[in-house]
Amino acid sequence: MSTHKRRLTRRRVLGATAIGVAATGAAVAGGTGLLTSASAAGFGHSDDGRNFVVDTGAGLVFKVSKTTGDLTSLVHRGKEYEGYGGKHSHVESGLGASTVTLRQSGSTILIKAVHGAITQWYAARSGQNNIYLWTNKADASFTATRFLVRLKPGMFPNEGSDSWIEASDKVIEAGDVWKRADGTTHSKHYSGKRVIDYDHIGFTTGKVGLWIVRSNHEKASGGPFYRSLLRHSNDKGAGLYEILHYNQAQTEPERFGLQGPYVLAFTDGGAPSSSLSHDRLDTSWVDGLGITGWVGKAKRGRVAGVGLKGMDATYAYTVGFANAYAQYWAKAAAGTGAFSCKGMLPGTYTLTVYKGELAVHTREVKVTAGGSTALNSITISGDPSTAKTLWRLGDWDGTPGEFKNAKLMTYAHPSDGRAAKWTGNVTLGGGDAAASFPAYIWQGVNDGVQIFFKLTAAQAAAAHTLRIGVTDAFSNGRPRVTINEWVSAVPTAPKQPSTRSLTTGSYRGNNHTFTYNVPAAAWKTNAGEYNVLKINIVSGSSGTAFLSPGTSFDCIDLLA
């Protein structure tokens, strides 16, 4: 055996406490550290010249580049899963030349990759088929924050709305939305889930599964209802994402600091263990690893609320917490509205109560390290549904869920063959008018949708306020209304995401209510005669078809 091989073998058995390379790849080594008796057989690390090689002792061997910090190999039970298109798995779009070091602490191996404002960490624990990851981003020098796991083609079934076949599907928008011959649309954007809805995302063959278990997203942005890339697959490969900040349909400024852990986990085909979920994961082993920015359980706090008064039993309620540095949320119990949010960084937060996705109450709350903040019952004060109306189309819940095509739009393009026609006027008072009203209106697709309704003579003798609630808008689209012969002024455009959203699976923007003070002279006064409300989308911008200015609707009503 050569001297070099003997050194590698000894390094694998003993487990050096610190091994590092600079961006040039020059090796730096030092220290010793025996593996604990609890370590699994085969657990350890080595150096193949280009990569640090980590064997978890449980059937998973992975490699991290010593020069870039990329995850360059994922071998599970002898089969390679990693890489496609000549690229490897990495934070952002790849960091490039980085300073990469390895350190072992008992039954944990920790790899650190540093490039400018981003530090990426990988950890392996003896006997586990998991890789624990953290991302620490200090500033906005990188435009996004994500980790992308790239997987070889053919490892998992290529199916679902976030899959496509490049050999036969046709691109219909921006190089990332595809249409199949059967009329269905597919895109990496069409995973169809809000952050609050999933704990993990991944692929399975039934015999082997590969998953990303998401972090708590405390340094992410967008809140509990944000939708972004989760996974994709095609005939050339597949990907799994942990998105921490992404400009697509983003409603919040970026947060900075350490995010994680999130976990890359192999299973025997089933879902990952619930013990890996962010709210159950035991992270006591992380406390002594020296991960920059890590705040352990003892230095975090909790908020607990007795309940919510004034809830609508039809809807689920969520309590969110946010400031410039962190975000959290908790589901309120049905019936009582009781809630509890733990593991929070100390600070003062804006507490927001959401009915569905609509903010209906806010207040401030302070969190202290190691403390628990108790809140008495909160009385909801801002639900627009409590106002008396002459009629209402849809309901105030912050989503277009009651309207035509709304649910399909979270996992399909508006041109999808499964979508009902976007045109269609509605008449109030007969049947389910909301189900016939389009969830979205675009200037270049279905502009001028009309709502027909009747008023009594007494109602027509008075002025009334029309409210139109929207959830998002593209290209500054907003509704200008005509009621019979009366035409409203052009409303000011509220702040909304500047990127595509209505065509990429998200209706989530900044919920906004437009109000129109309609004079009594606008109404039809003849008994039984229909009034006609016409909605046109106006904007200072332009575009065509589904990329023309448009907006998504929450609710429309006429106050008494």
N, C-alpha and C positions, 0 to 999 in steps of 0.2 A: 504494500500500500504506500502511495506517495506521501510525502510530508504534508502536502496541501490537503489530501483526503483525510489523513489522520487528524489534522487540526479541525476540519469540518465535522468529523465524527465526534471528536471530543466536545466541540462547541455544542452539538446537538444534544449530547448526553448531559452535559453540565448546565447548559443554558446560560450564556453570558448575560450579565445584567445590563449591559449597554453595548450596542453595536451601531455604528452610524456611518453614513456617507455624506459627503457634500454633493452639490449639484453636479460636480465633475465625475462623481462616482468613486473618488478616492476613499478607501476604507479607513475607518477609525474604530478601534475596539478597546474594550477594557472591562475588568471586573469579572467576578464569578457569581454563581448562585445556584445551589443544588435544587433540582425539582423536588417538590414536596412529595411525601409518600402517597398523597391522595391523587397524584397526577395519573392520567390514563396512560397505558402503555403506548409508546410511540409519540407522546406529546413532546414537542420541542421545536426548534428552529434551526435553519441552516442558511447558507449563502451560496447561490449557484453562480455568482459572479455578476449577474445583472439584477437579481431579485433577492429579497428576503423570502425564504420559504418557511411557511408555518404549517406544522402538522398538529391538528387538534387532538389527535389520538382517538377520534371517533368516526373516522372515515372521510374527513374533509381536510384537504391540503390546499392552501392558497398561497399565491405569490403577490408581493408588492414590489414594484420597480424601485430600485435604489436611487434612480435619477429623477423620476417624475412623480412618484407616489401613487401611480395608477395601480389598480388591482388588475394584474395581468393574467391570472390563472385561478380557476375554481374547479378543482378536481374532487368529485364526490364519488366515493366507492369506485375509484379507478376511471371515472368518466369525466372528460373535460367539458365544462359548460360555458366558459367565459369567452367573450370576444366575437365581434362581427365587423365586416367592412374594413378590416385592417386597424380597428380601434379597440381600445380596452375600456374597462370600467373606471369611472373617475368622478371626482367632484367637479362641478361646473362643466366646462367642455374640455377638461384636462388642464392641469396647471402648468405643464412644461417643466423646465429645469427647477428642481426643488431640493431642499435639504431633508434627507430621510434618515431617521434613526430608529433603532429597535432596542427595547429594554424588556427584560423579563422580571416579574415580581411574583415569586412563588408559582402558583398555577395559572398566572395570567401573562400573556405576551402582548406587549403594546408597541405599535408602530406609529411614528409621528412623521408627517410630511408637511413641510413649511414652504410656502411660496408667497411672498409679499403679505397681503392682508389676510390670506386664508391659511389656516392650519387644519389639516385633516388627520384624524386618528382612527386606527383600526385596533381592535383588541380580540384576542382569542382566549378562551378559557378551557382548561383541560377537560377532555371528555365530552365537549359540546360541538354540535354541528352548526354553530352560529358564529357570525362575525359581528361584533359590536362596533358601531361607527359614531363619530362625533365630527361636526363641522364648526369651526370657529372663524367667523368672518368679522373683520374689524372695521371695514368701511365699504364705500360703494365703488371701489376700483374694479370690481367684477359686477356685471350687470344683473346676474341672477345668482341664486344659491340653490344648488340641487346636487344630488348624487345619482348618477345613472349607472345601472348595472347592465352591461351589454352581454347578451347571450347568443350562442351559436344557433344558426337556423336548424329547425327540425328537432330540437330538444323537447319541445312541448307543442301541443296542438295549436295551430294557427287559426283561432276562432274568436268571435266576439266583435262588438262594435268598434273596439280599438285595435282591430287587426285588418290587414288588407293584403292583396296579392299584386305586387308591382308588375308582374308579368302580364296581367290581364285587366286589372282595374284601371280606371282613367282618373287623372287628376282634374278636379273641378274648381279648386280654390287654393291659391297661395302655396302650392306644392305639397300641402299636407292634409288635404281632404280628398278622398277618393270615392268614386262611384262604381258599383259593380253592375254587371249586365242585368241583374234582377231589379235594379233601381235602388237598392240599399246603399247607404253611404257609410264610410268608415274613416276613422282618423285616430291618431294618438290622443286627440283631445276628448274622445268619446268614451271615457271610462264611466261617466255618469254618476259619480259619487261626490258628495260634499265631505270635507274633512271630518265632520262630526259623525259621519255615517260608517266609517271604516276604521278598523284597527290594523289590518294588514292587507296587502295586495300581492298577487303573484300568479304562478302557473302550477299546474299539476298534471301528471299523466295518470294519476290514480295509484301509482306505485312510488313515485318520487315527486315531491313538491319543492319549489323554491319561492321564498316569500321575502318581502320587506315588511317588517313590523314597524310602523311609523313611530316617531318620537312624539312627545307631548306638544310639539310645535310652539313652545313658549316664545321662541325668538323668530318664529315665522310671521307671516303677515296675511291679512285677508279675513281672519275670524273663523268661526265654526262652520260657516256655510260656503266657504270658498271652494271652488272646483278648479282642479288643474290636472296636469298630466300625472297619470298613475302607472300606466304600463302601455306597451304597444308590441305588436308582433306582425311580421310579414314573412314573405318567402326568403328574405335575406338575413333575418335575425329577429331578436326580440329585446325588449328593454323593460326594466323596472325602475321607478323613480321615487326618490324622497325629495319632494319639492318644498323648499323652505322660503324662498322668495322668488316670484316669477311675475313678470310684468303683465302677462296675459290676464285681462279682466281684473286687474288688481285695484283694490279700493283704498289701500293703506300705504303709508310710508314704510320703507324697509326698516327692520330692526336688526341690530348687530349684537354679536356675542356668541357664546357657545351654545350649540343646539345638539341635543342627543341625550342618551344614545338612541339610535335607531338600529334595527337588527336585521341582518341578512341571514335567513334561516333555511336550512334543508330539513325536510321531513320525509316520512315514508309514504307521502301522498296526501295526507290529511292537512288540515289547517295547523299553523304553528301553535305551540302551547300557549294557553292564556297567561301563563306565568311570565311570558315575554312582553305582554302588553305594557304600554307606558305607565298605566295606573296600578299595575301589580308587580312590575319588575323590581326585584331586590337589587339595589345599586350600592349596597354597603361596601362591596368589594372595590368600587370605583374610588372611594374616598381617599385612599392612600396612593393612588397612581400618579398624582401630580399633573393631572390634565388641566391646562390653563383655563380658567373661567368656571371650573366645576364648583357647584354649590350643593353640598350634601343635604340630606333630609333634615338634619338637626338645625340648619340655618334657614329653613323655609317655614312658611306659615299656612294658615287655613282660614277659610271663611265659611260659615254655616248659617243658613237662613231658616227661620221657623216655617215660613211659607209665603205664598202670594195670595192676595185678595183681589177679586175682580177678574179671575181667569174665565176664559171661554172653554168649556169642557170639550169642544170640538177639536181644539188644537193642542199640540205639544208646546211646552214652554222651555226656553233655554235661558240661563243666566250667564252672561259673558262678563269678563273682566279684561280691561285693556289700559295700558299706558304706552309711553314711547319705547319702553324697554322689554315689555313682555305682554303676553296674552294667554288667557285661560277661559274655560267655560265648563258649565255643569248642567246636566239635564234636571229640570224641576220635576218633582214627583206629581203624577196625575192626582187630581183631587185636592191635595193640600198645597202643592207648589213648593214643598220643602226642598232644599238643595244644600250641597256641600262641595266645596272645591278645595283640594289639598295640594301640597307640594308647590306653593306659590312663592316666588321671590318677594322679599320685603319691598314695600313701596305703597304709594297711593294710586288706586285704580278707579277708573270710571266703571261702575257696575251698570250693565244694561240688561233689562228684561226683554226677551224676544217672544212675541206671540207668532208661532211659525218662524218666519224670518224677519218680522217687522218689529223694530224697536218701539216699545210702548211705555217704557219707564227707564229713567236713569237717575243715578245718585253716585256719590263718592264713597269709597270704603278704603280703610287702611289695613295693610297686612304687616305684621311684625315677625321677625325671625323667631321661630320656636313657639309662636303664639297662635291662638285661635280666636278669630273675631266672630262674635255672635250677633246676628241681626234679628230684630223683631219682624213681625209680619210686614211685608211691603204691599201697599195698596197701589195697584196699577192705575196710572193717571193719564196715560196718553194713547188709549186705544180709540182710533177714529170710528170703530164700529158702534160705539155707544151713542153717536149722534143720531137724531131723528131724521129720517129721509122719506122722500116721496117714492123713490125707487133706488135699487142698488143692483149693479151688475158685477158678479164676482163677490169676493169678500176681502177684507183688509187683513192680509197675513204675510205680506212682503214677498209673495210669489205669484206667478201667473197660473198657478196650478189648476184653477177652475176653468181656464179658457182652452180653446181648441189648439191642439198640437203641443201643449206646454210640456207634458211629460216626455214625449218623444224627443224634444229638443235638447234634452240633457245627454243624449247619446246618438244624435243624428244631425245631419245638415238639413236646413229648411227645405231643400229641393228633394229630399228623400222620397222615394216612391210610396212609402207608408204614410206620408203626411196627407191630411185632408186639405182641400183647397184653402188657400189663405184668404181668398175673397169670401164675402158673405155678410150681408146686412142682417140685423137681428131686430125682432119686435118683442118688446117687453110685455109680459102678461100672459104669454102662451108658451108652454114647454120650458125646456132648460135653455134659456137664451145664452147663458154664460158659456155653455159647451159649444155653441155655434159661433161665438165671438172669437176672433183670432188672438192668440196670445201675444203676437208681435204684429206691428204694422211698419212697413217700409215705404219710403217715398217712391221707390221704383218697382214695387210689387203689388201692393194692395191698398194704396193710399185712398182716402175718402170713404172708409167704411162708415155706414150709417146705422144709427140706433133710433128706432121708432117707438114713441111712447105717448100716452094720453095723460092729460091733466083735467081735474075738475074745474069748473068755473071759478071757484074760490081760490084754488091753487094757481090758476092762470092770472089771477088778479094781482099777484104779488111777485116781487123780485125773489130770486133764489140763487143759491151758490152751487155751482157744479164743481165736483172734485174728481180729478183724474190722478190716480196713484200709479207711478211707474217704478219698475225695479232696476232698470238699466237703460242705456241708450247707446247707439253707435253713431259716430260722426256728428254729435250734437243734435241728433234728431229729437224733436219734442212736439207735443200736440197743439195745434191751433184748431179751435172749434168754430163751427158755424151752426147756429140753432135757428132754423127757419131762415129768416133774412138777416138775422143778427150775426156779426162776425167779431170774434174776440181779437184782442191785440196779440201780437206775437210774443209768447212768453220768453223769459230769459232762460238760457240753457243752464241747468244745474251741473255741478261737477260730477263727471262720470269717467270710468276707465277710458283711456285713449286708444286701446287696442281692440281687435276683434273680440266679440263675446257672443253675440246672438247666433253666430254661425259656428262657434267652437264649443258648444255644449254648456254655455253658462248664461243665465238670465240675471246673475247676481251682480249688481252694481251698488249705487247709493240710492236707496229708496227715497223717492221724492214725491210730494203731492203738489200738483198744479191746481189752483183755485181760480174760478171764473165767476165773476159777479154778473149774473144775467138779469137784465132789467125786465120788469113786467111786460113792457111793450114787445118783447121778443116772442112771447108765447102765442099759440093759436087759441082763440077764444071761443070758437064754435064747439059746442058739445059733441064729443065723440070724434073730433078731428085729431089726427096724429101730428105730434110735433116731431121734427126730424133733427137729430143731432148728427153732424158730420164731423169726422176727425181726419184732419190732414196733418202730415208730418212736415215740419219746416226745419230748415237748417241753413247755415251759411256755407256748408260744405256740400259736396256732390259725390255721386257714386252711382253704380248701376246695380240693378236687381237686388240680391240679398246683401250686397255691400254698399247699398245706398243708405242714406240716413234713416234710422229706424229706432223704435223703442219697444220695450216689453211692458206689459200692463199688470198691475196688481189689482186694482179695483176702480170702478167708476160709479159715482152716485150723485143724486140730486138732493140737497138738503131741504128739509121742510121749512 
